[in-house]
């Protein structure tokens, strides 16, 4: 039943002559029904006529009336119902609202200066809620985020990262652009998985930057970060979770340090801490890092690490990208405790391509000149990371190992030790080919596994990644983002308001 201007259309029959009953409502009173006849002439125009009708037991031959002649009265009990226009009803509703607002203002004592002040326009509650809530209508908790990203965005349209247009696409023909857009639609599910992981990363790091305080233990920082990220990504086995352990390397340690059980290291007010962690959804990995300091004397070091050219470099050979990054970074000098250091790009660290469930997918993005002349290709995902140092600009393995990862290409390897077989089964079930650490093995209830882990490393099934260190006494910094090379643009998916 369709309602319009007080008219309810119940049925229409016949091609040349239609019939419908109308019911007029005035307030809460129901008037008598009328019959409206629709007549179509041969020219296709519509002619409408209406005839008043009594109930079935009181039928009589009433003269036909034109539809324009049907008018409704003001709604008195003895008057016949008349048609009221939409605009008049709207005006009546607005007038009634104003009167109610004025009465409410009078009851409140007229503190705002009378009825006119009470009727001033204010943002409606739904609009205010809309600004505070996500498209899903759920507001994230603060200061610690606890609501999973997929619940904040139930329509699965996650925030898009920074878009950087391909300069060469400006001269593309329309049909070529349409083809590229269709390719993006085919990969939309992959894009949304990556964006969901990126949003979990953004909210986690925004919270953890405020959480970290001098004097905290590194274990406390890592567990708080990882617990928050697990909630936001809505951890679900190998379908969603953390992509690799939290790196929290201090000062001369550039990468691959996370505390093992019993580590009592604490962060100090003069420390330079690199926070590097990853999230994933269906194996689509976000690899993103930042450097955290408390003392502003390191600001120039951090600025050198961030200030590298991002415009158009994805169209250059990878070796040219490294040369551009090195030129920018090494143009900086930083003064620390009265001594001036030239910032050096760490030449044996680099960015890398990323594939599904594979953090290092084969291609490397150097941060110094030299290397291969390989090009980035459409559809690839990269982690672009820069490392600056006040030391030698070269890292080596040092300290106790905490990071491990299963060899992506390893086949069947015969294992004699039962504990090695059992540990490998646990690794396959919980981590697959994603990186893990000893704390995570402790977390899932494993104990006395070091000999079995060493055996797996010696057999080549598992690879160990010890901390990477520059000269002791120097300071290193790191920044990193994940990018997608879409057919129509480059998307820096991990970009946020912080960096």
C-alpha positions as CSV (number, residue, x, y, z in Angstrom):
1,X,0.0,0.0,0.0
2,X,1.4,3.3,-1.1
3,X,0.7,6.5,0.9
4,X,0.8,10.0,-0.6
5,X,-0.9,13.1,0.6
6,X,-3.3,11.2,2.7
7,X,-4.2,8.8,-0.2
8,X,-3.8,5.0,0.1
9,X,-3.8,3.2,-3.3
10,X,-5.1,-0.4,-2.8
11,X,-5.6,-1.8,-6.3
12,X,-5.6,-0.8,-10.0
13,X,-7.2,-3.1,-12.6
14,X,-7.7,-3.0,-16.4
15,X,-5.4,-1.4,-19.0
16,X,-7.9,1.2,-20.2
17,X,-9.7,1.9,-17.0
18,X,-8.2,1.6,-13.5
19,X,-9.9,1.5,-10.2
20,X,-8.6,2.2,-6.7
21,X,-10.0,3.0,-3.4
22,X,-8.7,6.0,-1.4
23,X,-8.8,6.5,2.4
24,X,-8.3,10.0,3.7
25,X,-7.0,10.4,7.2
26,X,-7.5,13.7,9.1
27,X,-5.9,13.5,12.5
28,X,-7.1,10.2,13.9
29,X,-10.4,10.3,12.2
30,X,-11.0,8.0,9.2
31,X,-13.3,9.5,6.5
32,X,-15.5,7.6,4.1
33,X,-13.7,5.9,1.1
34,X,-13.9,7.4,-2.4
35,X,-13.5,5.8,-5.7
36,X,-11.1,7.2,-8.2
37,X,-11.2,6.2,-11.9
38,X,-8.2,6.4,-14.1
39,X,-9.0,6.7,-17.8
40,X,-6.4,6.5,-20.5
41,X,-7.1,8.0,-23.9
42,X,-5.6,6.9,-27.2
43,X,-2.9,9.5,-27.1
44,X,-1.4,8.0,-24.0
45,X,-2.3,10.9,-21.7
46,X,-3.8,10.3,-18.3
47,X,-7.1,11.7,-17.3
48,X,-8.3,11.3,-13.8
49,X,-11.8,11.5,-12.5
50,X,-13.1,10.7,-9.1
51,X,-16.5,9.9,-7.8
52,X,-17.7,10.0,-4.2
53,X,-19.0,6.7,-3.0
54,X,-20.9,5.6,0.0
55,X,-20.4,2.3,1.7
56,X,-21.6,-0.7,-0.3
57,X,-25.0,-0.7,1.3
58,X,-25.5,3.0,0.5
59,X,-24.5,3.1,-3.1
60,X,-26.0,5.8,-5.3
61,X,-25.2,7.5,-8.6
62,X,-23.1,10.5,-7.7
63,X,-22.1,12.8,-10.5
64,X,-18.4,12.6,-11.6
65,X,-16.1,15.1,-10.1
66,X,-12.8,16.3,-11.4
67,X,-9.9,15.4,-9.0
68,X,-9.1,19.1,-8.6
69,X,-12.5,19.7,-7.2
70,X,-11.9,17.4,-4.3
71,X,-11.0,19.6,-1.3
72,X,-10.6,18.7,2.3
73,X,-12.1,20.7,5.1
74,X,-10.2,21.7,8.3
75,X,-11.0,18.4,9.9
76,X,-14.2,19.2,11.8
77,X,-16.4,16.4,12.9
78,X,-19.2,17.4,10.6
79,X,-17.1,18.5,7.7
80,X,-16.1,16.4,4.7
81,X,-12.4,15.4,4.5
82,X,-10.4,17.6,2.2
83,X,-6.9,17.1,0.8
84,X,-4.1,18.9,2.7
85,X,-0.9,19.6,0.8
86,X,2.5,18.3,1.9
87,X,3.8,21.8,2.2
88,X,1.0,22.9,4.5
89,X,1.6,19.8,6.7
90,X,5.2,20.6,6.9
91,X,4.6,24.2,7.9
92,X,2.2,23.0,10.6
93,X,4.8,20.6,12.0
94,X,7.5,23.3,12.0
95,X,5.1,25.8,13.7
96,X,4.2,23.2,16.3
97,X,7.9,22.5,17.1
98,X,8.6,26.2,17.5
99,X,5.7,26.5,19.9
100,X,6.9,23.5,21.9
101,X,10.4,25.0,22.1
102,X,9.1,28.3,23.2
103,X,7.0,26.7,26.0
104,X,10.0,24.7,27.1
105,X,12.1,27.8,27.3
106,X,9.4,29.6,29.4
107,X,9.3,26.7,31.8
108,X,13.1,26.9,32.3
109,X,12.8,30.4,33.4
110,X,13.8,32.2,30.2
111,X,17.5,32.1,31.2
112,X,18.6,32.5,27.6
113,X,16.5,35.6,27.0
114,X,13.2,34.4,25.8
115,X,11.7,32.1,23.2
116,X,13.8,33.3,20.3
117,X,17.0,32.2,22.0
118,X,15.5,28.8,22.7
119,X,14.7,28.2,19.1
120,X,18.2,28.8,17.8
121,X,19.5,26.0,15.6
122,X,21.9,23.6,17.3
123,X,23.6,20.5,16.0
124,X,21.3,17.6,16.3
125,X,22.4,14.6,18.5
126,X,22.7,12.2,15.6
127,X,25.2,14.6,13.9
128,X,27.3,14.9,17.0
129,X,27.4,11.2,17.4
130,X,28.3,10.8,13.7
131,X,31.4,12.9,14.3
132,X,32.5,10.7,17.2
133,X,31.6,7.3,15.9
134,X,32.9,5.2,13.0
135,X,30.8,4.4,9.9
136,X,29.7,1.3,11.8
137,X,28.2,3.5,14.6
138,X,30.6,2.1,17.2
139,X,32.9,4.5,19.1
140,X,36.5,3.4,19.8
141,X,37.5,3.3,23.5
142,X,40.0,5.8,24.8
143,X,42.8,6.1,25.7
144,X,43.4,2.4,25.1
145,X,41.7,1.1,22.0
146,X,40.0,-2.3,22.6
147,X,37.2,-2.6,19.9
148,X,38.4,-4.7,16.9
149,X,38.7,-2.9,13.6
150,X,36.3,-5.2,11.8
151,X,33.6,-4.2,14.4
152,X,34.3,-0.5,13.9
153,X,33.9,-0.9,10.1
154,X,31.3,-3.7,9.7
155,X,30.8,-2.7,6.0
156,X,34.5,-3.7,5.4
157,X,35.3,-0.3,3.9
158,X,38.4,0.4,5.8
159,X,40.3,3.7,5.7
160,X,42.4,4.3,2.5
161,X,46.0,5.2,2.9
162,X,47.8,8.1,1.3
163,X,47.2,8.2,-2.4
164,X,50.1,9.2,-4.7
165,X,49.1,9.4,-8.4
166,X,51.2,7.8,-11.1
167,X,52.5,10.7,-13.2
168,X,52.5,8.6,-16.4
169,X,48.8,7.8,-16.1
170,X,47.8,11.4,-17.0
171,X,48.2,10.6,-20.7
172,X,46.4,7.3,-20.5
173,X,43.4,6.8,-22.8
174,X,40.0,6.4,-21.2
175,X,39.6,2.7,-22.1
176,X,43.0,2.0,-20.6
177,X,42.1,3.7,-17.4
178,X,38.8,1.8,-17.2
179,X,40.7,-1.5,-17.6
180,X,43.0,-0.5,-14.7
181,X,40.0,0.4,-12.5
182,X,38.5,-3.0,-13.3
183,X,41.7,-4.7,-12.2
184,X,41.5,-2.8,-8.9
185,X,38.0,-4.0,-8.4
186,X,39.1,-7.6,-8.8
187,X,41.7,-7.1,-6.1
188,X,39.4,-5.2,-3.7
189,X,39.3,-7.9,-1.1
190,X,43.1,-8.0,-0.9
191,X,43.2,-4.2,-0.6
192,X,40.6,-4.3,2.2
193,X,42.6,-7.0,4.1
194,X,45.7,-4.8,3.9
195,X,43.8,-1.7,5.0
196,X,42.3,-3.4,8.0
197,X,45.7,-4.5,9.1
198,X,47.0,-1.0,8.5
199,X,44.2,0.6,10.6
200,X,45.0,-1.8,13.5
201,X,48.6,-0.8,13.2
202,X,47.8,2.9,13.3
203,X,45.6,2.8,16.3
204,X,48.0,0.5,18.2
205,X,51.0,2.8,17.6
206,X,49.0,5.9,18.4
207,X,48.2,4.4,21.8
208,X,51.7,3.0,22.5
209,X,53.5,6.2,21.8
210,X,51.7,7.8,24.7
211,X,52.0,4.6,26.8
212,X,55.8,4.4,26.7
213,X,57.5,6.1,29.7
214,X,61.1,6.2,30.9
215,X,61.8,3.4,33.4
216,X,59.4,0.8,31.8
217,X,60.8,-2.6,31.1
218,X,61.0,-3.6,27.4
219,X,58.9,-6.7,28.2
220,X,56.2,-4.5,29.6
221,X,56.2,-2.3,26.5
222,X,56.1,-5.3,24.1
223,X,53.4,-7.1,25.9
224,X,51.2,-4.0,26.1
225,X,51.7,-3.3,22.4
226,X,51.1,-6.9,21.3
227,X,48.0,-7.3,23.5
228,X,46.5,-4.1,22.1
229,X,47.3,-5.1,18.5
230,X,45.8,-8.6,19.0
231,X,42.5,-7.1,20.2
232,X,42.3,-4.6,17.3
233,X,43.2,-7.1,14.6
234,X,40.7,-9.6,16.2
235,X,43.4,-12.3,16.3
236,X,42.2,-15.6,14.7
237,X,44.9,-18.2,14.3
238,X,46.6,-17.8,10.9
239,X,43.7,-15.7,9.5
240,X,44.5,-12.5,11.4
241,X,47.1,-11.5,14.0
242,X,50.6,-10.3,14.5
243,X,52.9,-10.7,11.5
244,X,56.2,-10.7,13.5
245,X,57.5,-10.0,17.0
246,X,57.7,-6.4,18.3
247,X,61.2,-5.0,17.6
248,X,62.2,-2.5,20.4
249,X,65.9,-2.1,19.6
250,X,67.7,0.5,21.7
251,X,70.5,3.0,20.7
252,X,73.2,1.2,18.6
253,X,71.0,-1.9,18.1
254,X,69.2,-1.2,14.8
255,X,66.8,-4.1,14.4
256,X,65.6,-7.6,15.4
257,X,65.7,-7.2,19.1
258,X,62.8,-8.2,21.3
259,X,63.3,-9.2,25.0
260,X,63.3,-12.9,25.9
261,X,61.9,-14.1,29.2
262,X,63.9,-12.8,32.1
263,X,65.3,-9.8,30.2
264,X,65.4,-6.9,32.7
265,X,66.3,-4.1,30.2
266,X,64.4,-0.8,30.8
267,X,64.1,2.2,28.6
268,X,65.8,5.4,29.7
269,X,65.1,9.0,29.1
270,X,68.2,9.3,26.8
271,X,67.5,6.1,24.8
272,X,66.6,5.9,21.2
273,X,64.1,3.1,20.7
274,X,63.0,1.7,17.3
275,X,59.5,0.3,17.5
276,X,58.9,-2.1,14.6
277,X,55.9,-4.4,14.6
278,X,53.6,-5.9,12.0
279,X,50.0,-7.0,11.6
280,X,48.3,-9.1,9.0
281,X,44.9,-10.2,7.8
282,X,44.8,-13.4,5.7
283,X,48.6,-13.2,5.3
284,X,48.5,-9.6,3.9
285,X,51.2,-8.0,6.0
286,X,51.7,-4.4,7.2
287,X,55.3,-3.8,8.1
288,X,55.7,-0.4,9.7
289,X,58.1,1.2,12.2
290,X,59.0,4.4,14.0
291,X,61.6,5.7,16.3
292,X,60.6,6.9,19.8
293,X,62.7,9.3,21.9
294,X,62.1,11.5,25.0
295,X,65.0,13.9,24.5
296,X,64.8,16.5,21.7
297,X,68.5,16.3,21.0
298,X,67.8,13.4,18.7
299,X,65.3,15.3,16.6
300,X,67.7,15.9,13.7
301,X,68.5,12.2,13.5
302,X,64.8,11.4,13.3
303,X,64.3,14.1,10.7
304,X,67.0,12.7,8.5
305,X,65.4,9.3,8.6
306,X,62.0,10.7,7.6
307,X,63.0,13.3,5.0
308,X,63.4,11.2,1.9
309,X,61.8,11.8,-1.4
310,X,58.7,9.8,-2.1
311,X,57.6,11.4,-5.4
312,X,57.8,9.2,-8.4
313,X,60.6,7.0,-7.1
314,X,58.5,3.8,-7.6
315,X,59.1,4.3,-11.4
316,X,62.9,4.3,-11.0
317,X,65.2,1.2,-10.8
318,X,65.7,0.1,-7.2
319,X,69.4,1.1,-7.3
320,X,68.4,4.7,-8.1
321,X,66.0,4.7,-5.2
322,X,68.8,3.8,-2.8
323,X,71.0,6.5,-4.2
324,X,68.2,9.1,-3.7
325,X,67.6,8.0,-0.1
326,X,71.3,8.1,0.8
327,X,71.8,11.5,-0.7
328,X,69.0,12.9,1.4
329,X,69.9,11.2,4.7
330,X,73.6,12.0,4.6
331,X,73.0,15.7,4.0
332,X,72.1,15.9,7.7
333,X,74.3,16.5,10.7
334,X,73.2,16.0,14.3
335,X,74.7,17.5,17.4
336,X,74.5,15.3,20.5
337,X,76.1,16.3,23.8
338,X,78.3,18.9,22.1
339,X,79.6,16.6,19.4
340,X,78.6,16.8,15.8
341,X,77.9,13.6,13.8
342,X,77.1,13.2,10.1
343,X,74.1,10.9,9.7
344,X,75.0,7.8,7.7
345,X,72.6,5.4,5.9
346,X,73.2,1.9,7.1
347,X,74.3,0.3,3.9
348,X,73.6,-3.4,4.7
349,X,70.0,-2.8,5.7
350,X,67.2,-2.3,3.2
351,X,63.5,-2.4,2.4
352,X,61.9,-5.4,0.8
353,X,58.9,-6.7,-1.2
354,X,56.1,-8.4,0.7
355,X,54.0,-11.3,-0.4
356,X,51.2,-13.3,1.3
357,X,52.5,-14.9,4.5
358,X,56.0,-13.9,3.4
359,X,57.6,-10.9,4.9
360,X,60.7,-10.9,2.7
361,X,59.4,-11.8,-0.8
362,X,62.7,-11.6,-2.8
363,X,63.2,-8.0,-4.0
364,X,65.2,-5.6,-1.9
365,X,65.0,-1.8,-1.8
366,X,68.5,-0.5,-0.9
367,X,69.0,2.8,1.1
368,X,72.4,3.4,-0.5
369,X,73.5,3.7,-4.1
370,X,74.4,0.5,-6.0
371,X,72.5,-2.7,-6.3
372,X,70.3,-4.2,-9.0
373,X,68.5,-2.2,-11.6
374,X,65.3,-4.1,-11.0
375,X,62.0,-2.1,-11.3
376,X,59.0,-2.2,-9.0
377,X,56.0,-3.7,-10.8
378,X,52.3,-3.1,-10.7
379,X,50.5,-5.1,-8.0
380,X,53.5,-5.5,-5.7
381,X,53.6,-4.6,-2.0
382,X,56.8,-3.1,-0.5
383,X,58.1,-2.2,2.9
384,X,60.2,0.9,2.4
385,X,62.4,1.4,5.4
386,X,65.3,3.8,6.2
387,X,68.0,3.4,8.8
388,X,70.2,6.3,9.9
389,X,73.2,6.0,12.2
390,X,75.7,8.2,14.0
391,X,78.2,5.3,13.9
392,X,79.8,3.4,11.1
393,X,76.7,2.9,9.0
394,X,77.2,-0.9,9.0
395,X,75.5,-3.5,11.3
396,X,76.6,-7.0,12.4
397,X,74.9,-9.9,14.3
398,X,75.3,-9.6,18.1
399,X,73.5,-10.4,21.4
400,X,71.1,-13.2,22.2
401,X,68.7,-14.3,19.4
402,X,65.0,-13.8,19.9
403,X,63.5,-13.7,16.3
404,X,62.9,-16.9,14.3
405,X,61.0,-17.8,11.2
406,X,60.3,-20.9,9.2
407,X,62.0,-21.2,5.8
408,X,59.4,-20.3,3.3
409,X,60.6,-22.8,0.7
410,X,61.7,-25.7,2.9
411,X,60.3,-29.1,1.9
412,X,60.2,-32.2,3.9
413,X,63.2,-32.6,6.2
414,X,63.6,-35.8,8.2
415,X,63.8,-35.1,11.9
416,X,65.1,-37.7,14.4
417,X,64.3,-36.0,17.6
418,X,60.7,-36.3,18.8
419,X,60.9,-32.9,20.5
420,X,61.9,-31.3,17.2
421,X,59.0,-32.9,15.4
422,X,56.6,-31.7,18.1
423,X,58.0,-28.2,18.1
424,X,57.8,-27.9,14.4
425,X,54.1,-29.0,14.5
426,X,53.4,-26.3,17.0
427,X,55.2,-23.7,14.9
428,X,53.3,-24.8,11.7
429,X,50.0,-24.6,13.6
430,X,50.5,-21.2,15.3
431,X,52.9,-19.2,13.0
432,X,53.2,-20.9,9.7
433,X,55.8,-19.1,7.7
434,X,55.4,-15.9,9.8
435,X,58.1,-14.8,12.2
436,X,57.9,-15.6,15.9
437,X,60.0,-15.2,19.1
438,X,60.7,-17.2,22.2
439,X,58.2,-15.1,24.2
440,X,55.5,-16.3,21.9
441,X,56.4,-19.9,22.4
442,X,56.3,-19.3,26.2
443,X,52.9,-17.7,25.7
444,X,51.3,-20.8,24.1
445,X,52.6,-23.1,26.8
446,X,55.9,-24.4,25.3
447,X,58.8,-25.1,27.7
448,X,62.2,-26.6,27.5
449,X,62.3,-26.2,23.7
450,X,65.7,-24.5,23.2
451,X,67.5,-27.7,22.1
452,X,64.7,-28.6,19.7
453,X,64.7,-25.1,18.3
454,X,68.4,-25.2,17.8
455,X,68.1,-28.5,16.0
456,X,65.5,-27.1,13.6
457,X,67.8,-24.1,12.9
458,X,70.7,-26.5,12.2
459,X,68.5,-28.5,9.8
460,X,67.6,-25.4,7.9
461,X,63.9,-25.6,8.7
462,X,63.9,-22.6,10.9
463,X,66.1,-19.5,10.4
464,X,67.4,-17.4,13.3
465,X,67.5,-13.6,13.1
466,X,69.8,-12.2,15.8
467,X,69.9,-8.5,16.7
468,X,71.7,-6.2,14.2
469,X,74.0,-3.8,15.9
470,X,76.2,-0.9,14.8
471,X,79.2,0.4,16.9
472,X,78.5,0.6,20.6
473,X,77.9,4.1,21.8
474,X,76.3,5.3,18.6
475,X,72.6,5.9,17.9
476,X,70.4,4.5,15.1
477,X,67.0,5.5,13.9
478,X,64.4,3.8,11.7
479,X,61.2,4.7,9.9
480,X,59.2,2.4,7.7
481,X,56.0,2.3,5.7
482,X,54.1,-0.3,3.6
483,X,53.0,0.7,0.1
484,X,50.8,-0.9,-2.6
485,X,51.5,-0.3,-6.2
486,X,47.9,-0.3,-7.5
487,X,47.2,-0.1,-11.3
488,X,46.0,3.5,-11.0
489,X,48.1,4.9,-8.1
490,X,50.5,4.2,-5.3
491,X,48.9,3.8,-1.9
492,X,50.9,4.3,1.3
493,X,48.6,2.1,3.3
494,X,50.3,2.5,6.7
495,X,50.4,6.3,6.6
496,X,48.9,8.1,9.6
497,X,48.6,11.4,11.2
498,X,51.8,10.7,13.2
499,X,54.1,10.0,10.3
